Amino acid sequence: MGAIKCRFGHYGDSIASYINATAVKCVTPAVPDDPEDIYRDTVIFSLAMNGYDFDTDESELNFTFIGTGSYIGLGGVVLFIILLGPLIAAFVLFINSTYGRNNN
């Protein structure tokens, strides 16, 4: 029997340690991406007790990598537009009133 391995989706495989009949300890693989490029990335987790037969197709376990990146998402964009709109309108009114007075 080969070494026990864990698979963390597209991040790859890592070795695992047998703890007891109901537990193994997995080490997450080195992530090639910059942590600031990752906000959250959930991948399918699978285990191979013999080191090569992973149960990826049947696995319902997920593992979430959490990086240091920020998540703006659609809500952040909408909020930005909502806040930016009145600021632009106020600026246009200010410019119009300033130049409007000088031209009269």
ZIRA-V751459 format. One record per pair of residues at least 24 apart in sequence whose C-alpha atoms are under 10 Angstrom apart, sorted by the first residue. I is the first residue (numbers start at 1). GAP is how many residues later the second one is. D is the distance in Angstrom with one decimal. If there is no record, write none. Layout:
{{I & GAP & D} {I & GAP & D}}
This chain:
{{1 & 48 & 8.1} {1 & 49 & 5.3} {1 & 50 & 7.8} {1 & 51 & 9.9} {2 & 46 & 9.2} {2 & 47 & 7.7} {2 & 48 & 4.7} {2 & 49 & 5.1} {2 & 50 & 7.9} {3 & 45 & 8.5} {3 & 46 & 7.2} {3 & 47 & 6.0} {3 & 48 & 5.1} {3 & 49 & 8.8} {4 & 43 & 7.5} {4 & 44 & 5.8} {4 & 45 & 4.6} {4 & 46 & 5.6} {4 & 47 & 4.8} {4 & 48 & 8.4} {4 & 49 & 9.9} {5 & 41 & 8.6} {5 & 42 & 5.9} {5 & 43 & 5.3} {5 & 44 & 6.6} {5 & 45 & 7.6} {5 & 46 & 5.0} {5 & 47 & 7.5} {5 & 48 & 9.3} {5 & 49 & 8.4} {6 & 39 & 7.2} {6 & 40 & 5.9} {6 & 41 & 4.6} {6 & 42 & 6.4} {6 & 43 & 8.6} {6 & 45 & 8.2} {6 & 46 & 9.6} {6 & 48 & 8.2} {7 & 36 & 9.4} {7 & 37 & 7.9} {7 & 38 & 5.6} {7 & 39 & 5.1} {7 & 40 & 6.1} {7 & 41 & 8.0} {7 & 44 & 9.9} {7 & 45 & 10.0} {7 & 47 & 7.6} {7 & 48 & 9.4} {7 & 49 & 8.2} {7 & 56 & 9.9} {8 & 34 & 9.1} {8 & 35 & 6.2} {8 & 36 & 6.1} {8 & 37 & 4.9} {8 & 38 & 6.8} {8 & 39 & 9.0} {8 & 48 & 9.7} {8 & 54 & 8.5} {8 & 55 & 7.1} {8 & 56 & 9.2} {8 & 57 & 9.4} {9 & 33 & 8.5} {9 & 34 & 4.9} {9 & 35 & 5.1} {9 & 36 & 6.1} {9 & 37 & 8.0} {9 & 47 & 8.5} {9 & 53 & 8.9} {9 & 54 & 8.6} {10 & 33 & 7.3} {10 & 34 & 8.6} {10 & 35 & 9.9} {11 & 32 & 8.3} {11 & 33 & 10.0} {11 & 54 & 9.6} {12 & 33 & 9.9} {13 & 32 & 9.7} {13 & 33 & 9.3} {13 & 34 & 9.2} {13 & 35 & 9.8} {13 & 38 & 9.5} {13 & 39 & 10.0} {14 & 33 & 9.8} {14 & 37 & 9.6} {15 & 32 & 9.8} {15 & 33 & 9.7} {15 & 36 & 8.3} {16 & 31 & 8.9} {16 & 32 & 9.3} {16 & 33 & 9.1} {16 & 35 & 9.3} {18 & 31 & 9.3} {24 & 25 & 9.6} {28 & 35 & 9.8} {28 & 37 & 9.2} {31 & 34 & 9.3} {33 & 34 & 9.5} {34 & 33 & 8.3} {34 & 34 & 8.9} {34 & 35 & 9.0} {35 & 30 & 9.6} {35 & 31 & 8.1} {35 & 32 & 4.7} {35 & 33 & 5.4} {35 & 34 & 6.5} {36 & 30 & 9.8} {36 & 31 & 6.1} {36 & 32 & 4.8} {36 & 33 & 4.0} {36 & 34 & 7.6} {37 & 30 & 7.3} {37 & 31 & 7.6} {37 & 32 & 5.4} {37 & 33 & 8.4} {38 & 27 & 8.0} {38 & 28 & 6.8} {38 & 29 & 4.7} {38 & 30 & 6.5} {38 & 31 & 5.1} {38 & 32 & 7.8} {38 & 33 & 9.0} {39 & 26 & 8.2} {39 & 27 & 5.9} {39 & 28 & 5.0} {39 & 29 & 6.1} {39 & 30 & 4.5} {39 & 31 & 5.6} {39 & 32 & 6.1} {39 & 33 & 9.8} {40 & 24 & 6.5} {40 & 25 & 5.7} {40 & 26 & 4.7} {40 & 27 & 6.2} {40 & 28 & 8.7} {40 & 29 & 8.2} {40 & 30 & 9.1} {40 & 31 & 8.6} {41 & 24 & 5.2} {41 & 25 & 6.7} {41 & 26 & 8.3} {42 & 24 & 8.6}}
